[in-house]
Amino acid sequence: MDDFDTDNGFSGKVQFALAVRDPETGDKSASNGFESDNDADGSTDAPRTSAVFANVSLFGPVVNPASYANTADVHGSPTGGARFQAGLHLRRNTQLSIFNSLVAAFPIGLIIENDKGSATQSGATSGNLNVASCVIAGTVKPFQDKQYWTDNTVYSDGDTSFTPGYFRKTELGNRLFAAISDLQLSATPSLAAPVAVPQSGSPLATGAAWTNAKVASGFDKVAYIGAFGPSETANDNWATGWTNFDPQNTDY
């Protein structure tokens, strides 16, 4: 159960997207904000999964990283074992790119994984896969190199030889914050009020970059990071008037 799951050659462009997770609803296969594969076997078969995302905001189930406890099973998998994992889980030779986006409040921020014999990390090094001008905030563990599920935990003591160094490359312009409060949002997003906008002094108000060839066309080149900008409000933004964040309780 992932918010944005791309595979089998998807190569579209997506801008301005929001996901806010219900902390009591997850999947036993590990719920992520993004999960992206080239295909289930991790092959390099064409067409390659090479979607490009920009200005995405992902808010996971973590309220306090120091005391987070997984509750994904409350309304999750009927057979038990549901868990949340990462904001971004990029694996199996995907060439997905994400720019100018926010990953917040997940157990793990970013996993770039070489599973099934894939060379996903090499794709990141060569620039075929990109995580650039992005912000990770309020995670229990910001980085990991592979999916892990032992002793009832998604965290591995090791498995961080590649992903942290990649994310911190100066030329990528990524930033890491310990807490969501560091982002200076108008509110903390919730299921009841999912839209939160950056205040004028927020680190999200500026910092977007559009120099990579993958975002040269097809995108509105805004200055801010994430789905919403500082000129918007919680009640007046691009989602106002046509989106529904409570379909379960809406009488259609």
N, C-alpha and C positions, 0 to 999 in steps of 0.2 A: 504494500500500500504506500505508494510514493506520490508526491504531488506532481512532479514532472518526470515522466519515465520515457526515455527516448532510446530507440534501437532500430535495427533492421533498415538502416540507411536513411533515416529521417534527416533532412537537411534544410528545414525551414528557418525562418527568422522570427523571433518573438521579442517584443519589447513591452514593458510596463505590465508586470505580473505580480500577484500577491498570493501567498499561501500562509495560513495560520492554522496550526495543528491543534486538534482536540487532544489533550494529554491523556485521555482515557480510551482512545481509539487507535490501535496500532495493528501490526501484522507480525506473525511469527517469523516471516522471512526477513524481518528488519525494515522498519519504515524510515524512509529518507525524504528529504526535500527534493533532490534530484537523484535519480539513478539512471546511468547511461551506459549502454553497451553498443559495440558495433553489431553483435548478434549474440545469441545465447552461448555459442561455442567459443567466442572470443577470436573469431577468424578475422582476416583482413579482406574478406570478400567485398566486392563493390556491389552497390554503392555504399560508401562509408557513412556511418552516422556522423554528421558534421553540422548539426544544428548550431545556430548562433543566438544566444539570449543576451538581453541587455535590460538593465533597470528592473531587476527582480528583487523582491523582498520576501525572505523566508523566515518565519517565526516558528520555532519548534516548541516542545513541551516544557523546557527547563525554565523554572522561575528563579531559583537560586542554585548556581552550579555547585556550591559547597554542600548542599543538602539534597540534591536531586535524587528522587527514587522513581523508578520506572512504574507507571500505572497504565501502560498500554493495553493490559489485559482486561480492564474493567468492562469495556465494550468492544474489545478486540477479538482476536482469534478464538473461536468457540472451543478449540482443543487446547488452549493455553499456549504460553511461550511467546506471546506478542512482545515486541520491544521496539523502541526508537533507536536509531543509529546515527546517521550523519546528515548534515545539511546538503552536502554534495558527495555522492559516491560515484566516481568516474572510473570505469573499468573496461576490460574485455575489448581493448583496441578502439574504444570510442575516440572520435575527434571532435567532440562537443567543445564549444567555447562559450564562456560566460563573462560578461564585462559589466562594470559599473553597477554591481549588485551587492545585496546585503544578505548574509547568512547569520541568523541569531538564534540563540536559545535551543540549540541541539546538543545532544550528548557529545557528539564529535562534529567539528566544523567541516573538514575536508578529508576525504580519502581518495587518493589516486593509486589504483591497484593493478598490479600485473598478474591477475588471476587467469587461470586456464591457459597458461603459457603465453599470455599476451605481452605486448610491449607498450602498454598504455603510458608508462612513465617516460619512455623514450619519445613518445608522441608529444608529451608536454614539453620536454627539453627542446625538441625541434620546432615547436610552435604550431603544430597541427592541432593540438589541444591547448586551450587557453583558459586560465582563470586570472583575470587582470582588472586592476582598478576596482577590486572588491574589498568588502569589509566583513570580517568575522567577529562576532561579539557574543559574550555571555554563554560560552560553551563550557562543558565539563573538561573536555580535552580538545584542543583546537585541531590537531592533526593526527592522522594514522595512515599507514601504508597499505592496510588490508582489512577486510572484514574479519571480525573476531567474535567468537561466542563460546567462552569457556568459563566454568564456575559461575554461571549466571551473570556474566558481565560482557558488555560489548567492547571493553577497553583492554588493550594489550599493553604490557609494560614496555615492550619494544616497538618494533614496526614503525619507526619514524625516521628512517635513514634518508628518505627522498622528499616526502610531501612538505615538511616544514621549510626546507631549503628552497624548494621550488616556489612556494607561496611568498617567501621573503625576498626573492630576487628584486633588487632595486628597480630594474627596468619595468617590472610588472605593476608597480604602484599599489600593491595590496596593503591593507592595514588590519591590525588585530587589536581588539579591545576586550578587557576582562569582563565587563558588565554591560548589560543593555542600557543602564542609566548613563553610561559614558556617551551614548549616542544623542542625548538631549532631544528625545522625541516628545511630541505633544502628549503622549500617553503610552502605556505599555499595551500593545495590541492584545485583544482577547477575542473569543468567539462572539461575544455580544457586541464588541466594538473593535472590529479588525483593522480599521484604518488609523494609522498614526503617522504624522508628518514630522519631518525634521524642523527644529526651531532654527532661527537665523544663525546661531552660533554652533550648530551641530556639525560634527565632522562629516556628516552625510550631505550637507548643503552644497559642498563643492567637491572636486576631486575626480570627476568623470573625465575619461580620456577616450578619444575617438581616432587615434592615429593608426591603429591596427587595420590592415587591409580588409579584415573580415567584417568590420563595421563601417567601411568607407561609404556604403550606400544602403538605403532601406531602413534607416533609423533616424528618429528625431534626436538631434545631438544636444541634449540637455546637459547642464553643468553638474547635476546632483547624482548621488549614489542611491540606488534603490528605486522602488516603484513610485514614490511621491516626492514632490519638491517642496521647498520652504514657502513658496507662494500659494500653495494649496492649504486647505483646512480639512479637518476630519469630516466636515459636513459639505464641503464644496471641493471636489476633486474629480479626476477622470472617471472614477467609479460611481459617482453620484447619479442616481436616477434610473440606472439600468441594470445594476448588479444586485444579486441577492445572496447574502451570506448565511441565511437561515432557511434553506429549502425544506428541511425536515418539518418545520412548523408553519410553512406557508400554504394557505389554501389556494390552490390553482384552479 
